[in-house]
Amino acid sequence: MEFEPHPQATAALDEFKKLNDVLENALKQKGTGSFSARDQTETVEVVINGDMVVTQLHIEDGLLRLGAETVQDRINEALIMAQADATASIDAMAGATFEAMAGMINSMQKIIGE
């Protein structure tokens, strides 16, 4: 005797697989994202990843002669701008992920309700 899965169970499992794919994709995008910004004078560039960790820092030659406080201010300025870009991108990705998940959950509710 061969077992035939229930059509609703099969459809619900398909939706769960899609949901899993959406979540995995969102995590992958966040983990591989890279965001860079420069200060207004374009003497400092900061690169951060999706986890807001600095991965690169470039300081133009000669800038250190202006003093530690000036360099610190310019690094912070570039870092704040990179963080703002990353936050906006991550927020947009989270919104898209939420919308996709809501659609799949709605679909699952319809399947189960049949």
Secondary structure as UniProt FT lines:
FT   HELIX           7..32
FT   STRAND          34..38
FT   TURN            40..41
FT   STRAND          44..49
FT   TURN            50..51
FT   STRAND          54..59
FT   TURN            61..62
FT   HELIX           63..66
FT   HELIX           68..113
//
